[in-house]
Structure formats: structure tokens, C-alpha cells
Amino acid sequence: APVTTGACGSFQAFSLFVKAKEVPAAARCPAGGEGVRWRCCRQAFEELSGIHRHVALQHAGDIGQQAGLAAAKQAAAEVSPSNGPAPVGDADGLSGHSGSSPEIACTLPDTSHVSYDDLTSKVGEVLLYYCYCEVKDPEKLCAWQKALCEHLHLTGKVRVASEGINGTVGGSKVATSLYIEVMLSQPLFKDILCQEDFKTSAGGAHCFPDLRVGVFKEIVPMGIDPKIVSYKETGIHLSPQEFHREVEQYLSQANQGQSDTILLDCRNFYESKIGHFQGCLAPDIRKFSYFPSYVDENLELFKDKRVLMYCTGGIRCERGSAYLRSKAVCREVYQLKGGIHKYLEEFPDGFYRGKLFVFDDRYAICSNEDIISACRYCGTLWDQYKLCSSQHCRQLVLTCPSCRNKGLTACCPVCQEKELKVTSRASGQTLKEECECTRRRPRVPIEHVSQRTLDTGK
């Protein structure tokens, strides 16, 4: 039942919390009896009264916050799912609903038929997805997502906002399959989210240190109010096949000096450094929130051009292309639907060369054998990132095994020197500050069109 009043909201929030702590039936005591039925805060509970008492005493604040925000919504403001969501915008269904959004269903999947070992198997996968839609109650969606992920033993990061949801979660294949099934049955995402919107790669719950689910202003942090630049104003979506043909034509024309197209990488510099499309323009920016400023400072570059944009899974292009279109300088703006992830599924040996950077403990996944980056210290080909060993910095660094064995484990000489000083202190405090790498990189680089050369990846 939907949460519409304070009492009902508190009860449902409490029930969802307890439900998420259930131990699957197959994992309970095999020698007769129910055995442990719930686990929470590293404690085991066999009786319902026990878990109820624990949750009431230890988690009242969490439940009260979720229920209080949900209860503030009046029943009259809620729209029944039977009214039917009406998707608007482009034909590929990436735009949101018009009018009011449907009710959020707070159901959790039945896992009683699944063994605990299967549900928590380390052999699994990582899901990457997003869905732009109008969310009337982000807090309620956030609470359900947290309960759902905990129920399925998933780790990862999920961002919820009034403009939709963006997530990357890891777990066993049984767990990720159940997650997709429940997400597709959620009324809020009906007729918008589909099976192919979930990008998968080998991995599991071990790819993330924990589970983080939260409510934010944007589901991808561009730093521009979604009401000012909306996902509804996005560029034209191209399938991987269409994008492949466009890149092929672009490279052919560019080699002859006749191209009127820019192949734009919307990712950060450390992502494009280890893998990118041949002939792309890869901005030397550290965060996606710098992308709008990059566009503003380089408007002349995009004037009267056809722009082909791409990113990891497509989400940054949704807002990025909308921002570029809002400047009214480009002739046309296109984006790769499903991002590099989907492109590599169909063209593993296509125009994208090198590794695909991912935001989890794997750092990168590969589809071809190309190595296009080099060790920071000796220059040998190398593309496996490690965190800078200096506690005050912790940036990503490419340093080959040979150099690491020599103690060259920081991102720059400044950090290497500071690491020795920091580790000798007794306080153990970690301080973030700028190092040589960040200090010498312009926050927003200005491109010089006349000096730009075509990188064919040869």
C-alpha cells in the first residue's frame, strides 16, 4: 500500500526496514527449526519480537526520517498508477513523464526460493543504469532503493533526485537479475526503463566498498539546476550501429581535412587517458561539473559544427548535450545511446581503443588488447590505475610494476616527498590538498582550433 499518512508511513517504513534484514530461508538452520531469521548490526535474531525491539531502539531515527518525509505527502496529491503515465520527448523513451508521476511501489522481491550462497555469490556482475523521469517523492524512492539493495545484498552507489535515478550496483547474478526484474516492474519507471538500459559487466559486490544511496539535486553532478537545463532538451540519440557509421564517416573526412564534425568525449581526463574513440576531442577536465564552463570558454570551437558526443553509459551526454544545445551554436548535436558500454557490446574491436574506465574498485574493463597510456615515471605502456599512495592526495596514478617496486607509487614528485612526511606523523590525519598534478592543470582548458590535430589512434 502507498504511504499517505503519518501512521501508515511509520508502519511501512518500519516493515521495510525489518524485511531488508531477513535471512533467506535457504540460509537458515538446516538441522530443523527456523534458526537465525534476521541479521542487523552484526547481531542475529531468531524471534520477530527481538528484531522489532532492536530496530525500534537502534534505528528509530532512520525510520522516523523516512516515514516523516513520506507522510508529509497528502493523499490528494498522489496520482494513481491507473491514470497511466504519458511519456513525452524523443522517440527512444529517455525523456520523462508529463504531468504527475505514478505512485512508488515499495515491494521487495521474494528470495525464499534462493539459497544464501547463490544470493551472496562472489561470482556476479556490476549493473550500470539510469532513468530520467519525474519523481515526486525522492526520499521515498531512496528509502525503497536502500531496502531493496540491502535485501539483495547489493553494494554500489545509487543517486536519486526529482529528475530520476542513476545507479551502479554489484552483486551475484541471482541478485542483479532480481534487481532488474523489480526495477522494470516499478510503476514509476513503466514505459521508460527497459531491459537494454541496464549495462552489465563481470564483477560483483566486492567491486564496491559498501552501499551508498542518497537524494541529490541532480542524478549526475553537472552543477546546473535541472530546471534550467533539462534532460528533456537532450541531443539526438544514435544507436551503437548509427554512431559507428558516423564515426567512420567522420574519420574518413577528417583525414582529408574536410570534416565539419567534432567527436566529443564528455568524460574526465583520467577516463579518456586510458581509452577513447579515435579522432576524439577529449577535454582535459577533472570533473563533469567543469563541462559547462568548458563549453562556455570554447563556444567558437563548436560554432556551426555537428557534434557527436559520448560518455561511459550515456547519462552525462543527456545533460551535457542539453547544455550544449542551449547555447544555440552547433548545427546538430548527437549522442551515443547507452554510451561506450553498449558500443563495446556490439563493436569490441571498433573505433574505441583502450580500456573503459569505471567508477568502482576495478577502475577499468577491457574489450580489446590496446594500451594507449603510459607509466607516469618511465613511459612504458601501462593502463592500470592505482590510488596515489600519499594520504593527503589519493588521486589516480599510472605507475608500472617496475616503478612501483622502486617505491614510485605517488602521482607526482611533490606527493612522493609529502608521503614520507605524512607517514612519519603520529596523528594519522588525512588532509586533502592540491599537489603538482592539480596545480598545473587549468580548471577549464581553452582549445586552440588551428592547433588541433587528428588523433587516429595509430
C-alpha positions as CSV (number, residue, x, y, z in Angstrom):
1,A,0.0,0.0,0.0
2,P,1.2,3.5,-0.7
3,V,2.5,5.7,2.1
4,T,0.0,8.5,2.6
5,T,-0.4,9.2,6.3
6,G,1.9,9.5,9.3
7,A,0.8,6.3,11.0
8,C,0.8,4.2,7.8
9,G,4.1,5.8,6.7
10,S,5.8,4.9,10.0
11,F,4.5,1.3,9.9
12,Q,5.5,0.8,6.3
13,A,9.0,2.3,6.9
14,F,9.4,0.0,9.9
15,S,8.2,-3.1,8.0
16,L,10.5,-2.3,5.0
17,F,13.5,-2.0,7.3
18,V,12.8,-5.3,9.1
19,K,12.1,-7.0,5.8
20,A,15.5,-5.9,4.4
21,K,17.2,-7.6,7.3
22,E,15.7,-11.0,6.6
23,V,18.0,-14.0,6.1
24,P,16.8,-16.1,3.1
25,A,15.0,-19.3,4.2
26,A,17.6,-21.5,2.4
27,A,20.4,-20.0,4.6
28,R,18.7,-20.7,7.9
29,C,19.4,-23.6,10.3
30,P,19.4,-26.8,8.2
31,A,19.0,-29.2,11.1
32,G,15.4,-28.3,11.9
33,G,13.9,-25.2,13.4
34,E,13.9,-21.7,12.0
35,G,17.3,-20.7,13.2
36,V,18.5,-17.2,12.6
37,R,15.8,-15.3,10.6
38,W,17.2,-11.7,10.7
39,R,20.6,-10.1,10.9
40,C,21.3,-6.5,11.7
41,C,24.3,-4.5,13.2
42,R,26.3,-7.8,13.3
43,Q,23.6,-9.4,15.5
44,A,21.5,-12.4,14.8
45,F,17.8,-12.7,15.7
46,E,15.5,-15.7,15.8
47,E,12.3,-14.2,17.2
48,L,10.3,-11.4,15.5
49,S,10.0,-9.6,18.8
50,G,13.8,-9.5,19.0
51,I,14.4,-7.8,15.7
52,H,11.4,-5.5,16.3
53,R,12.9,-4.4,19.7
54,H,16.3,-3.9,18.1
55,V,15.1,-1.8,15.2
56,A,12.8,0.3,17.5
57,L,15.7,1.1,19.9
58,Q,18.6,1.4,17.4
59,H,17.1,2.6,14.2
60,A,14.2,4.8,15.2
61,G,15.9,7.9,13.8
62,D,16.4,6.3,10.3
63,I,12.8,5.1,10.2
64,G,11.4,8.3,11.5
65,Q,13.2,10.4,8.9
66,Q,11.9,8.2,6.1
67,A,8.4,8.0,7.4
68,G,8.1,11.6,8.3
69,L,9.1,12.9,4.8
70,A,6.8,10.4,3.1
71,A,3.9,11.2,5.5
72,A,4.1,14.8,4.6
73,K,2.6,13.9,1.2
74,Q,-1.1,14.3,1.1
75,A,-3.2,11.5,-0.4
76,A,-4.9,14.1,-2.7
77,A,-1.5,15.0,-4.2
78,E,-0.8,11.4,-5.1
79,V,-1.8,10.1,-8.5
80,S,-2.9,6.5,-9.1
81,P,-0.8,4.4,-11.5
82,S,-4.1,3.6,-13.2
83,N,-4.1,7.1,-14.6
84,G,-1.4,6.0,-16.9
85,P,2.0,7.7,-17.3
86,A,2.4,9.6,-20.6
87,P,6.0,9.7,-21.8
88,V,7.0,12.7,-23.8
89,G,10.0,13.8,-25.8
90,D,12.2,11.9,-28.2
91,A,11.2,8.5,-29.6
92,D,13.7,6.4,-27.8
93,G,11.9,6.9,-24.5
94,L,14.7,8.6,-22.5
95,S,12.6,11.7,-21.6
96,G,10.3,11.8,-18.6
97,H,6.6,11.8,-17.9
98,S,4.3,14.8,-18.4
99,G,2.1,15.8,-15.5
100,S,2.2,13.9,-12.3
101,S,4.4,10.8,-11.8
102,P,2.8,7.5,-10.8
103,E,2.9,6.0,-7.2
104,I,6.2,4.4,-6.0
105,A,5.7,0.7,-5.2
106,C,7.7,-0.3,-2.1
107,T,7.7,-4.0,-2.7
108,L,10.7,-6.3,-2.2
109,P,11.2,-9.5,-4.2
110,D,10.7,-12.9,-2.6
111,T,14.0,-14.6,-2.0
112,S,12.8,-17.6,-0.1
113,H,13.5,-19.9,-3.1
114,V,17.1,-18.7,-3.4
115,S,19.9,-20.1,-1.3
116,Y,22.0,-17.7,0.7
117,D,25.2,-18.9,-1.1
118,D,23.6,-18.1,-4.5
119,L,22.3,-14.8,-3.3
120,T,25.7,-13.7,-2.0
121,S,28.0,-15.4,-4.5
122,K,31.2,-13.5,-5.3
123,V,30.8,-14.6,-8.9
124,G,28.5,-12.0,-10.3
125,E,28.2,-8.8,-12.2
126,V,28.0,-5.0,-12.0
127,L,24.9,-3.1,-13.3
128,L,25.0,0.4,-14.7
129,Y,21.8,2.2,-15.4
130,Y,19.9,5.5,-15.2
131,C,16.3,6.6,-15.8
132,Y,15.2,10.2,-16.2
133,C,11.6,10.7,-15.0
134,E,9.7,12.9,-12.7
135,V,10.0,11.7,-9.1
136,K,7.5,13.4,-6.7
137,D,8.9,11.8,-3.6
138,P,12.7,11.3,-3.9
139,E,13.0,10.4,-0.2
140,K,10.5,7.6,-0.5
141,L,12.3,6.2,-3.6
142,C,15.6,6.5,-1.8
143,A,14.3,4.5,1.2
144,W,12.9,1.8,-1.1
145,Q,16.2,1.6,-3.1
146,K,18.2,1.2,0.1
147,A,15.9,-1.5,1.4
148,L,15.9,-3.3,-2.0
149,C,19.7,-3.3,-2.3
150,E,20.2,-4.5,1.3
151,H,17.6,-7.2,0.8
152,L,19.5,-8.5,-2.2
153,H,23.0,-8.0,-0.7
154,L,24.0,-5.5,-3.4
155,T,26.7,-2.9,-2.9
156,G,27.3,0.2,-5.0
157,K,26.1,3.8,-5.4
158,V,22.6,5.0,-6.2
159,R,21.7,8.7,-6.7
160,V,18.0,9.7,-6.5
161,A,16.6,13.1,-7.4
162,S,13.4,14.7,-8.6
163,E,14.7,14.2,-12.1
164,G,15.2,10.4,-11.8
165,I,17.6,7.8,-10.7
166,N,21.2,6.8,-11.5
167,G,22.8,3.7,-10.2
168,T,25.7,1.3,-10.4
169,V,25.4,-1.8,-8.2
170,G,27.2,-5.1,-7.8
171,G,26.2,-8.5,-6.6
172,S,25.6,-12.1,-7.6
173,K,23.9,-12.8,-10.9
174,V,20.8,-14.0,-9.0
175,A,20.7,-10.8,-7.1
176,T,21.2,-8.5,-10.1
177,S,18.6,-10.4,-12.1
178,L,16.0,-9.9,-9.3
179,Y,17.0,-6.3,-9.0
180,I,16.4,-5.7,-12.7
181,E,13.1,-7.5,-12.5
182,V,11.8,-5.4,-9.7
183,M,13.0,-2.2,-11.3
184,L,11.2,-3.0,-14.5
185,S,8.0,-3.7,-12.6
186,Q,8.2,-0.4,-10.7
187,P,5.2,1.8,-11.8
188,L,7.4,4.9,-11.6
189,F,9.7,3.6,-14.4
190,K,7.0,2.0,-16.6
191,D,7.3,2.6,-20.3
192,I,10.6,4.4,-19.7
193,L,13.1,1.9,-18.3
194,C,13.7,-1.3,-20.3
195,Q,16.0,-4.3,-20.1
196,E,18.6,-2.9,-22.5
197,D,19.0,0.2,-20.4
198,F,20.9,-2.0,-17.9
199,K,24.6,-2.3,-18.9
200,T,26.4,-5.3,-17.4
201,S,30.0,-6.3,-16.8
202,A,31.7,-9.1,-14.9
203,G,32.2,-8.2,-11.2
204,G,30.1,-8.5,-8.1
205,A,29.5,-7.0,-4.6
206,H,33.3,-6.9,-4.0
207,C,33.7,-4.2,-6.6
208,F,32.4,-1.6,-4.1
209,P,33.4,-1.0,-0.5
210,D,29.8,-0.5,0.6
211,L,26.3,0.6,-0.4
212,R,25.5,4.3,-0.7
213,V,22.0,5.5,-1.6
214,G,21.1,9.2,-1.3
215,V,19.0,12.0,-2.5
216,F,20.7,14.7,-4.6
217,K,19.7,17.7,-6.7
218,E,21.0,16.0,-9.9
219,I,21.4,12.3,-10.7
220,V,24.7,13.2,-12.4
221,P,26.6,16.2,-10.9
222,M,26.9,18.8,-13.7
223,G,26.3,21.7,-11.3
224,I,23.4,23.2,-13.3
225,D,19.9,23.3,-11.9
226,P,17.8,20.6,-13.8
227,K,15.0,23.2,-14.1
228,I,17.3,25.4,-16.1
229,V,18.9,22.8,-18.3
230,S,16.6,19.8,-18.5
231,Y,17.2,16.2,-19.8
232,K,14.1,16.9,-21.9
233,E,16.2,19.1,-24.2
234,T,18.8,16.5,-25.0
235,G,20.5,15.8,-28.3
236,I,19.5,13.2,-30.9
237,H,20.2,9.7,-29.7
238,L,22.2,7.4,-32.0
239,S,22.3,3.6,-31.7
240,P,25.7,2.0,-31.5
241,Q,25.4,1.0,-35.2
242,E,24.4,4.5,-36.2
243,F,27.2,6.0,-34.1
244,H,29.7,3.6,-35.6
245,R,28.8,4.7,-39.1
246,E,29.0,8.4,-38.1
247,V,32.5,7.9,-36.6
248,E,33.6,6.0,-39.7
249,Q,32.5,8.8,-42.0
250,Y,34.0,11.5,-39.7
251,L,37.4,9.8,-39.6
252,S,37.4,9.4,-43.4
253,Q,36.5,13.1,-43.9
254,A,38.9,14.3,-41.2
255,N,41.8,12.5,-42.8
256,Q,41.1,14.5,-46.0
257,G,40.7,17.8,-44.0
258,Q,37.1,18.1,-44.9
259,S,35.2,17.4,-41.6
260,D,32.6,19.7,-40.1
261,T,32.2,17.3,-37.2
262,I,33.6,17.2,-33.6
263,L,33.7,13.8,-31.8
264,L,33.4,15.0,-28.2
265,D,34.4,12.9,-25.2
266,C,32.3,14.1,-22.2
267,R,34.3,12.3,-19.6
268,N,37.1,13.4,-17.3
269,F,40.7,13.4,-18.4
270,Y,41.7,10.3,-16.4
271,E,39.0,8.3,-18.1
272,S,39.8,9.3,-21.7
273,K,43.5,8.9,-20.9
274,I,43.3,5.1,-20.8
275,G,40.6,4.7,-23.6
276,H,38.8,6.8,-26.1
277,F,37.4,6.9,-29.7
278,Q,39.9,7.5,-32.4
279,G,40.0,11.2,-33.5
280,C,38.1,12.5,-30.5
281,L,38.4,15.8,-28.7
282,A,38.9,14.8,-25.0
283,P,38.7,17.9,-22.7
284,D,41.3,18.0,-20.0
285,I,38.8,18.4,-17.2
286,R,38.8,16.8,-13.8
287,K,35.1,16.8,-13.0
288,F,31.9,16.7,-15.1
289,S,30.8,19.8,-13.2
290,Y,33.5,21.7,-15.2
291,F,31.9,20.7,-18.5
292,P,29.5,23.7,-18.7
293,S,32.4,26.1,-18.2
294,Y,34.4,24.2,-20.8
295,V,31.6,24.7,-23.3
296,D,31.3,28.4,-22.4
297,E,35.0,29.0,-22.8
298,N,35.2,27.2,-26.2
299,L,32.0,28.2,-27.9
300,E,33.8,29.3,-31.1
301,L,35.1,25.7,-31.4
302,F,31.5,24.4,-31.7
303,K,30.1,27.1,-33.9
304,D,28.2,25.6,-36.9
305,K,29.6,22.1,-36.1
306,R,28.0,18.7,-36.0
307,V,28.8,17.3,-32.6
308,L,29.0,13.6,-31.8
309,M,29.1,13.1,-28.0
310,Y,29.8,10.1,-25.9
311,C,30.4,9.0,-22.3
312,T,30.5,5.8,-20.3
313,G,26.8,4.8,-20.1
314,G,25.0,7.8,-21.7
315,I,23.9,9.8,-18.7
316,R,26.4,12.6,-18.9
317,C,25.5,13.1,-22.5
318,E,21.9,13.6,-21.5
319,R,22.6,16.8,-19.6
320,G,25.8,17.6,-21.5
321,S,24.1,17.7,-24.9
322,A,21.2,19.7,-23.4
323,Y,23.6,22.3,-22.2
324,L,25.5,22.4,-25.5
325,R,22.2,22.8,-27.4
326,S,21.1,25.6,-25.0
327,K,24.0,27.7,-26.4
328,A,22.5,27.5,-29.9
329,V,25.9,27.5,-31.7
330,C,26.0,23.9,-33.0
331,R,24.4,22.8,-36.3
332,E,23.4,19.5,-34.8
333,V,24.1,17.6,-31.5
334,Y,24.1,13.8,-31.4
335,Q,24.9,11.4,-28.6
336,L,25.7,7.7,-28.3
337,K,22.7,5.9,-26.8
338,G,23.9,3.5,-24.0
339,G,27.4,5.1,-24.1
340,I,30.7,3.3,-24.6
341,H,29.3,0.3,-22.6
342,K,26.7,-0.5,-25.3
343,Y,29.0,0.3,-28.2
344,L,31.6,-2.2,-27.0
345,E,29.0,-4.9,-26.7
346,E,28.4,-4.6,-30.5
347,F,31.9,-3.4,-31.6
348,P,34.5,-4.7,-29.2
349,D,37.2,-4.1,-31.9
350,G,35.6,-0.9,-33.3
351,F,36.8,2.7,-33.2
352,Y,37.1,2.8,-29.4
353,R,40.6,1.8,-28.3
354,G,42.0,1.1,-24.9
355,K,40.2,0.4,-21.6
356,L,36.8,1.7,-20.4
357,F,37.2,3.5,-17.0
358,V,34.6,2.5,-14.4
359,F,33.8,4.1,-11.1
360,D,34.4,1.2,-8.8
361,D,37.3,-0.8,-7.4
362,R,38.0,-2.4,-10.8
363,Y,38.9,1.1,-12.3
364,A,38.7,-0.3,-15.8
365,I,37.2,-3.0,-18.1
366,C,38.6,-4.0,-21.4
367,S,37.2,-5.3,-24.8
368,N,40.4,-5.0,-26.9
369,E,44.2,-5.5,-26.2
370,D,45.2,-1.9,-27.0
371,I,47.1,0.0,-24.3
372,I,47.1,3.7,-25.2
373,S,48.5,5.2,-22.0
374,A,51.9,5.1,-20.3
375,C,53.5,4.8,-16.9
376,R,53.9,8.2,-15.2
377,Y,57.5,7.6,-14.4
378,C,59.3,5.5,-17.1
379,G,56.9,5.9,-20.0
380,T,56.3,2.3,-20.7
381,L,52.9,1.3,-21.9
382,W,50.6,0.9,-18.9
383,D,46.9,1.5,-18.2
384,Q,46.1,0.0,-14.7
385,Y,45.3,2.7,-12.2
386,K,46.2,2.7,-8.6
387,L,45.5,5.3,-5.9
388,C,48.3,7.8,-5.2
389,S,50.0,6.5,-2.1
390,S,50.2,9.9,-0.5
391,Q,47.4,10.2,2.1
392,H,46.9,13.9,1.5
393,C,46.1,13.4,-2.2
394,R,44.7,10.0,-3.2
395,Q,44.5,10.8,-6.9
396,L,44.7,8.0,-9.5
397,V,48.1,7.3,-10.9
398,L,49.5,5.1,-13.7
399,T,52.7,3.5,-12.4
400,C,54.0,0.2,-13.8
401,P,55.1,-2.7,-11.5
402,S,58.8,-2.0,-12.1
403,C,58.4,1.6,-10.9
404,R,56.2,0.6,-8.0
405,N,58.9,-1.8,-6.9
406,K,61.2,1.2,-6.8
407,G,58.9,3.0,-4.5
408,L,57.4,5.3,-7.1
409,T,53.8,5.0,-6.0
410,A,52.6,8.6,-5.8
411,C,51.0,10.7,-8.6
412,C,53.9,13.2,-8.7
413,P,57.3,14.0,-7.1
414,V,55.6,16.5,-4.7
415,C,53.3,13.8,-3.4
416,Q,56.1,11.3,-3.2
417,E,58.0,13.7,-0.9
418,K,55.0,14.6,1.1
419,E,54.1,10.9,1.6
420,L,57.3,10.4,3.6
421,K,56.5,13.4,5.9
422,V,52.8,12.4,6.4
423,T,53.5,8.8,7.2
424,S,56.1,9.9,9.8
425,R,53.4,11.8,11.7
426,A,51.7,10.2,14.7
427,S,48.3,11.9,14.2
428,G,47.3,9.7,11.2
429,Q,45.1,12.5,9.9
430,T,44.4,12.6,6.2
431,L,44.5,16.0,4.6
432,K,43.4,16.7,1.0
433,E,45.3,19.5,-0.7
434,E,46.5,20.4,-4.2
435,C,49.6,18.7,-5.5
436,E,51.7,19.3,-8.6
437,C,49.2,17.4,-10.8
438,T,46.2,19.5,-9.9
439,R,48.0,22.8,-9.6
440,R,49.4,22.8,-13.1
441,R,46.2,21.7,-14.8
442,P,43.9,24.5,-15.8
443,R,40.4,24.1,-14.3
444,V,38.9,24.8,-17.7
445,P,41.2,24.4,-20.7
446,I,40.8,26.6,-23.8
447,E,41.1,24.7,-27.1
448,H,43.0,26.2,-30.0
449,V,41.2,25.1,-33.1
450,S,44.0,25.8,-35.5
451,Q,46.4,23.6,-33.5
452,R,44.1,20.7,-33.0
453,T,45.3,17.6,-34.8
454,L,43.5,14.5,-35.6
455,D,44.4,11.5,-33.4
456,T,43.7,8.5,-35.5
457,G,44.9,6.2,-32.8
458,K,47.6,4.7,-35.0
